[in-house]
């Protein structure tokens, strides 16, 4: 026996708003039940039985898969059958859920079933943002929590669906979304830990960088935007959830809770926020493919519309100059961090919409067009490696060297993160792109020296960042349906974006 909130049996809905309200009702009742039980436990009232609450469940059953709009990349199921998933945080994902419900209703003319699932909500995932009641418990009482409350279960949050390796139980329902509710909750907690900001602040258009210089410039741009009453952005958020609102807007309850962290988080995030969530988030992922995979594993659950890598790279061609741009249209994956999830034989295609936007942004900012644009930008293959000192590997009398492999692949640039970010975009069906800036040419004896590097950063970072932001603005002006590509979807794809 478990102490549980009242069970809400599955009910059928043909109105997306009513369906969303049912999700909210089930979820809110569940987390309030867990929070109250924990408060009583902290105050010394030990429950006589296990305390449990479960996530909302959404299910659809279709007898046909025909009739949906073939131009769409999501919003429909691939074949007849039963499909289901668990949901979490309707306060954060409400508009997203409503859109998915509406598409399913319109494309299949079937009802949506909403009820209480059998998947427990881990106590850690039910706590309010600034609630840390368990911190006052003794070690003995914390051990007792394991016997009374559900803790995170890694078996319920693997990436088999996204990886295309998920096998439903015989006669069981097919997945409706890439991520189950526990998987989403796990990533929401990881995002707060790694970036220093809560998930609510993340925007639908994301930039990644591997240099602090870009962050410094973005902070300057963000604060300048907050002084402009005509700015499309309503707030600028920094690590510690420090919120600066546009000067003509009043402070809101909770703004005072933001405090700069005593030290920077591992991958700090900064957000130029719009009311509709279509602003820009910039994350400094640091150096290396492990960080690139970690952060994209977690941001993917927010279902952003696009993410783009802006960073520095080694130019591999003698014709390149320091400061030239590289627009990636292919990737050599020697990063190794995704080999178990996405086999190397899987191609990572360029996405036309993102490629066009990045090239147009370079032209807009530099005022170079057509053939003249080729003076500073090259489109080609980018190689990503997990060995920062690949140049030091033995090359004499060695048949297979990095330099030979990069030459055979026609690579024009080398970094440590771009292929990982693109591959995880492909894996998680998030549109992706890469625009790098050549900062050194190790194969040609041009390495970064302190004075030269500082001058290079001063001259190029501002322009490169403005190009990235302009590209996201161009993509934002397009429809979401145009941006999300069918080439990222599998044979038997989930219906949710």
C-alpha positions in Angstrom: 0.0 0.0 0.0 1.1 3.6 -0.7 -0.2 6.9 0.4 -1.3 8.5 -3.0 -3.4 11.4 -4.1 -6.9 10.6 -5.6 -6.5 8.6 -8.8 -7.8 10.4 -11.9 -9.0 7.9 -14.4 -8.3 8.4 -18.1 -10.8 10.7 -19.8 -11.1 11.6 -23.5 -10.8 15.1 -24.8 -11.3 16.7 -28.2 -10.3 20.2 -27.0 -6.6 20.9 -26.5 -7.2 23.5 -23.8 -9.4 21.0 -21.8 -6.7 18.3 -22.3 -4.0 20.6 -21.0 -6.1 21.6 -18.0 -6.5 17.9 -17.1 -2.7 17.5 -17.3 -2.3 20.4 -15.0 -4.8 19.0 -12.5 -3.1 15.7 -12.3 0.4 17.0 -12.1 -0.4 19.8 -9.6 -2.2 17.3 -7.3 0.7 14.9 -7.4 3.5 17.4 -6.6 1.5 19.1 -3.9 0.9 15.7 -2.3 4.6 15.0 -2.3 5.6 18.4 -1.0 3.1 18.2 1.9 4.3 14.8 2.8 7.9 15.9 2.8 7.1 18.9 5.0 5.4 16.7 7.5 8.4 14.3 7.4 10.9 17.1 8.0 8.7 18.2 11.0 9.0 14.7 12.5 5.8 13.1 11.2 7.0 9.8 9.7 4.2 8.3 7.4 3.2 4.8 8.2 3.4 3.8 4.5 5.2 4.8 1.3 4.2 8.1 -0.2 3.8 8.2 -4.0 2.4 10.3 -6.8 2.5 9.6 -10.5 2.9 11.7 -13.7 0.0 12.5 -16.0 -0.3 10.1 -19.0 -1.4 11.1 -22.5 -2.5 8.5 -25.0 -4.0 8.5 -28.5 -5.3 5.6 -30.5 -5.6 5.8 -34.3 -7.0 3.3 -36.8 -5.4 5.1 -39.7 -2.3 7.2 -40.3 -3.7 8.8 -43.5 -5.0 12.3 -43.9 -2.2 14.2 -42.1 -0.4 17.0 -43.8 2.7 15.4 -45.5 4.5 18.7 -45.4 4.8 18.5 -41.6 7.8 17.0 -39.8 5.8 16.3 -36.6 2.3 16.4 -35.2 1.1 13.1 -36.5 1.8 9.3 -36.0 3.4 7.2 -38.7 1.0 4.2 -38.6 -2.2 3.0 -36.8 -1.8 2.0 -33.2 -1.8 3.2 -29.6 0.7 5.9 -28.6 1.4 7.3 -25.2 3.9 9.2 -23.0 4.1 10.8 -19.6 4.2 14.5 -19.1 5.8 16.9 -16.6 5.9 20.6 -15.7 2.9 21.9 -17.5 3.7 25.3 -16.0 6.9 25.2 -18.2 5.7 23.3 -21.2 2.0 24.3 -21.3 2.1 26.1 -24.7 4.2 23.3 -26.2 1.8 20.6 -25.0 -1.2 22.5 -26.2 0.4 22.8 -29.7 1.1 19.0 -29.8 -2.4 18.2 -28.7 -3.9 20.5 -31.3 -1.9 19.0 -34.1 -2.9 15.5 -33.2 -6.5 16.4 -33.0 -6.5 18.1 -36.3 -4.4 15.5 -38.1 -6.1 12.4 -36.9 -9.6 13.5 -35.8 -9.4 11.3 -32.7 -9.7 12.1 -29.0 -6.8 12.5 -26.6 -6.9 10.4 -23.5 -5.5 12.0 -20.3 -5.2 10.3 -17.0 -2.9 9.3 -14.1 0.0 7.1 -15.2 1.8 4.3 -13.2 5.2 6.2 -13.4 6.1 7.6 -10.0 7.3 11.2 -9.7 10.7 11.2 -7.9 10.6 13.4 -4.8 13.6 15.4 -6.1 11.6 16.4 -9.1 8.6 17.6 -7.2 10.3 20.2 -5.1 9.7 23.9 -5.8 12.5 25.9 -7.3 13.7 27.5 -4.0 12.5 24.8 -1.6 15.2 22.8 0.0 13.5 21.2 3.0 15.6 18.1 2.9 18.8 20.1 3.7 17.9 20.2 7.4 17.6 16.4 7.7 20.2 14.3 9.5 22.0 11.6 7.5 19.8 8.9 9.2 16.6 10.7 8.2 17.9 11.1 4.6 18.4 7.4 4.4 14.9 6.8 5.7 13.6 8.9 2.8 14.5 6.1 0.4 12.1 3.8 2.1 9.2 6.3 2.1 9.6 8.3 -1.2 10.4 7.5 -4.8 13.9 8.6 -5.9 15.1 9.1 -9.5 15.1 5.9 -11.4 17.6 5.8 -14.3 15.9 2.9 -15.9 12.9 5.2 -16.7 15.0 7.8 -18.4 17.2 6.3 -21.1 17.5 7.7 -24.6 16.3 4.6 -26.5 13.5 6.5 -28.2 15.7 9.3 -29.5 18.3 6.8 -30.5 15.9 4.7 -32.5 16.6 1.6 -30.4 13.5 1.5 -28.2 11.5 -1.7 -28.3 8.0 -1.5 -26.8 6.7 -4.4 -24.7 4.6 -6.9 -26.8 1.2 -5.4 -27.1 2.3 -2.2 -25.4 1.9 1.3 -26.6 4.3 3.1 -29.0 6.1 6.2 -27.8 4.4 9.6 -28.4 7.4 11.8 -27.6 11.2 11.5 -27.6 11.4 11.9 -23.8 9.5 10.5 -20.9 8.6 12.7 -18.0 11.4 11.4 -15.7 14.0 12.0 -18.5 12.7 15.6 -18.9 12.8 16.2 -15.1 16.3 14.8 -14.9 17.6 17.2 -17.5 15.8 20.2 -16.0 17.7 19.6 -12.8 21.0 19.2 -14.7 20.4 22.4 -16.6 20.1 24.4 -13.4 23.3 22.7 -12.1 25.5 23.2 -15.2 24.3 26.7 -16.4 23.4 28.5 -13.2 19.9 29.5 -14.5 16.6 27.8 -14.2 15.0 26.2 -17.3 12.2 28.8 -17.4 14.7 31.4 -18.7 15.9 29.4 -21.7 14.8 30.7 -25.1 13.9 28.8 -28.3 16.9 30.0 -30.2 20.2 28.9 -28.8 23.8 29.8 -29.4 26.8 27.8 -28.1 30.3 29.1 -27.9 33.6 27.9 -26.6 35.2 31.2 -25.5 34.4 33.6 -22.7 35.0 36.6 -25.1 31.7 35.9 -26.7 29.9 35.9 -23.3 31.5 39.3 -22.4 30.2 40.8 -25.6 26.7 39.2 -25.2 26.5 40.6 -21.7 27.3 44.1 -23.1 24.7 43.6 -25.9 22.1 42.4 -23.4 22.5 45.3 -20.9 22.4 47.8 -23.8 19.1 46.2 -25.0 17.6 46.7 -21.6 18.3 50.4 -21.8 16.3 50.6 -25.1 12.6 50.9 -24.5 12.1 49.9 -28.2 13.9 46.6 -27.8 12.1 43.4 -28.7 13.6 41.8 -25.6 12.0 42.2 -22.3 14.7 40.9 -19.9 18.3 39.8 -19.7 19.1 36.9 -17.4 22.6 36.0 -16.1 23.8 33.1 -13.9 22.3 33.0 -10.5 19.0 34.0 -12.2 20.0 37.7 -12.0 17.3 39.5 -14.0 17.7 42.9 -15.6 14.3 44.0 -17.1 13.9 46.5 -19.9 14.0 50.0 -18.3 10.3 50.6 -19.1 9.1 47.4 -17.5 8.5 47.0 -13.8 10.2 44.4 -11.6 8.3 41.2 -11.0 7.9 39.1 -7.8 10.9 36.8 -7.5 13.3 39.1 -9.3 14.9 39.8 -5.9 15.8 36.1 -5.5 18.5 36.3 -8.2 22.0 36.4 -6.7 25.3 36.3 -8.7 27.0 32.9 -7.9 30.2 32.9 -5.8 31.8 31.1 -8.7 30.8 30.6 -12.3 28.9 27.3 -13.1 30.6 24.8 -15.4 28.7 26.0 -18.5 27.1 29.4 -17.8 24.0 30.5 -19.7 22.8 34.0 -20.5 19.3 34.8 -21.9 17.9 37.7 -24.0 14.3 37.0 -23.2 11.2 37.7 -25.3 7.7 37.4 -24.0 7.0 34.6 -26.5 10.1 32.6 -25.6 11.6 33.3 -29.0 14.6 35.2 -27.6 18.2 34.1 -27.7 20.1 31.9 -25.2 23.9 31.8 -25.2 25.8 29.1 -23.4 29.6 29.0 -22.9 30.2 25.2 -23.2 33.9 25.5 -22.6 36.3 23.2 -24.4 35.7 19.7 -25.5 33.1 17.3 -26.9 32.1 15.9 -23.5 30.8 19.3 -22.5 29.1 19.7 -25.9 27.3 16.4 -25.5 26.4 17.0 -21.9 24.7 20.4 -22.4 22.9 19.4 -25.6 21.6 16.2 -24.0 19.8 18.4 -21.5 18.8 21.4 -23.6 17.2 19.0 -26.0 14.3 18.3 -23.6 13.3 22.0 -23.9 12.6 21.4 -27.6 14.3 24.5 -29.0 13.7 25.5 -32.6 17.4 25.7 -33.5 20.9 25.7 -32.0 24.0 27.1 -33.6 27.7 26.8 -32.7 29.8 29.9 -32.8 33.4 29.3 -31.9 37.0 29.4 -33.0 38.7 26.8 -35.1 42.0 25.8 -36.7 42.0 26.6 -40.4 43.4 23.7 -42.3 43.9 25.4 -45.7 46.8 27.6 -46.6 44.4 30.0 -48.5 42.6 30.8 -45.3 43.4 33.9 -43.2 43.0 34.4 -39.5 39.5 35.8 -38.9 37.9 34.0 -41.9 34.6 32.3 -41.3 33.8 28.6 -41.9 30.2 27.5 -42.6 30.1 23.8 -41.9 28.2 21.7 -44.5 29.6 18.4 -43.2 31.4 16.9 -40.2 34.2 14.5 -39.5 33.3 12.9 -36.1 36.5 12.1 -34.2 34.9 13.3 -30.9 33.9 9.7 -29.8 31.4 10.9 -27.2 28.4 9.9 -29.3 29.6 6.7 -30.9 27.4 4.5 -28.7 24.3 6.6 -29.4 24.7 7.6 -33.0 26.9 5.3 -35.2 29.6 6.9 -37.2 28.1 5.6 -40.5 25.1 7.9 -39.9 25.5 11.1 -42.1 24.9 14.4 -40.4 23.3 16.5 -43.2 23.4 20.3 -43.5 20.0 21.9 -43.0 19.2 24.2 -45.9 17.2 26.7 -43.8 20.0 27.1 -41.3 22.8 27.3 -43.9 21.0 30.0 -45.9 20.3 32.0 -42.7 24.0 31.9 -41.6 25.3 32.9 -45.0 22.7 35.7 -45.2 23.7 36.9 -41.7 27.4 37.0 -42.7 26.5 39.1 -45.8 24.2 41.4 -43.7 26.8 42.1 -41.1 30.0 42.3 -43.3 28.2 44.0 -46.3 30.0 41.5 -48.6 27.8 39.7 -51.1 28.1 37.1 -53.9 31.6 36.4 -55.0 33.1 38.9 -52.6 31.8 37.0 -49.7 34.2 34.2 -50.6 37.0 36.4 -49.5 36.2 35.9 -45.8 33.9 32.8 -45.7 34.4 29.2 -46.8 31.8 26.5 -46.8 33.1 23.0 -46.2 33.7 20.1 -43.9 34.5 20.7 -40.2 36.4 18.0 -38.3 35.9 17.7 -34.5 38.4 15.8 -32.4 38.6 14.9 -28.7 42.4 15.3 -28.8 43.3 18.9 -28.3 47.0 18.1 -29.0 46.5 16.1 -32.1 49.4 17.9 -33.8 51.8 16.2 -31.4 50.9 12.7 -32.5 53.8 10.8 -34.3 53.5 11.4 -38.0 56.7 9.9 -39.4 56.4 6.4 -40.8 52.7 6.3 -39.6 50.2 5.3 -42.3 47.1 6.8 -40.7 47.6 10.3 -39.2 45.0 13.0 -38.3 46.4 15.2 -41.0 46.0 12.6 -43.7 42.4 11.8 -42.5 41.4 15.5 -42.5 42.9 15.9 -45.9 41.0 12.9 -47.3 37.8 14.2 -45.8 38.3 17.6 -47.5 38.0 19.3 -44.1 38.7 23.0 -44.0 38.6 23.5 -40.3 39.1 21.7 -37.0 37.6 22.2 -33.6 36.5 20.1 -30.6 32.7 20.7 -30.3 30.9 21.4 -33.6 30.4 17.8 -34.8 29.1 16.9 -31.4 26.5 19.7 -31.3 25.4 18.9 -34.9 25.2 15.2 -34.2 23.2 15.7 -31.1 20.9 18.0 -33.0 20.4 15.3 -35.6 19.8 12.7 -32.8 17.3 14.8 -30.9 15.6 16.4 -34.0 16.8 19.9 -33.2 17.8 22.0 -36.2 21.5 22.8 -36.0 24.2 24.8 -37.7 27.9 25.8 -37.3 29.7 29.0 -38.1 33.3 29.1 -36.9 36.1 31.7 -37.1 39.7 30.8 -37.9 41.9 31.7 -35.0 45.0 29.8 -35.9 46.6 27.6 -38.7 48.7 25.0 -36.9 49.5 23.0 -40.1 51.0 26.2 -41.6 53.0 27.5 -38.6 50.5 30.1 -37.6 49.7 29.5 -33.9 48.1 32.0 -31.5 50.6 34.2 -29.7 49.4 36.2 -26.7 49.4 39.7 -28.4 48.2 38.4 -31.7 45.4 36.5 -30.1 44.2 39.4 -28.0 44.0 41.6 -31.1 42.2 38.9 -33.1 39.6 38.4 -30.4 38.9 42.2 -30.1 38.5 42.5 -33.8 36.4 39.4 -34.5 34.2 38.5 -31.5 31.8 41.4 -31.8 31.2 40.8 -35.5 31.0 37.0 -35.1 28.4 37.3 -32.3 26.3 39.8 -34.3 26.3 37.4 -37.2 25.1 34.6 -35.0 22.3 36.7 -33.5 21.3 38.0 -37.0 21.1 34.4 -38.2 18.7 33.5 -35.4 16.6 36.6 -36.2 16.3 35.5 -39.8 15.3 32.0 -38.7 12.8 33.4 -36.2 11.1 35.4 -39.0 10.4 32.1 -40.8 7.6 29.7 -39.7 8.4 27.0 -37.2 7.1 24.4 -39.7 9.6 25.6 -42.3 12.6 25.4 -39.9 11.9 21.9 -38.5 13.1 19.5 -41.2 11.6 16.2 -42.2 15.2 15.0 -42.9 15.7 14.7 -39.1 12.7 12.3 -38.6 12.9 8.5 -38.7 10.7 5.9 -40.2 8.4 5.4 -37.2 8.7 8.9 -35.7 7.1 10.2 -32.5 4.4 12.7 -33.0 5.6 15.3 -30.6 8.1 17.9 -31.9 
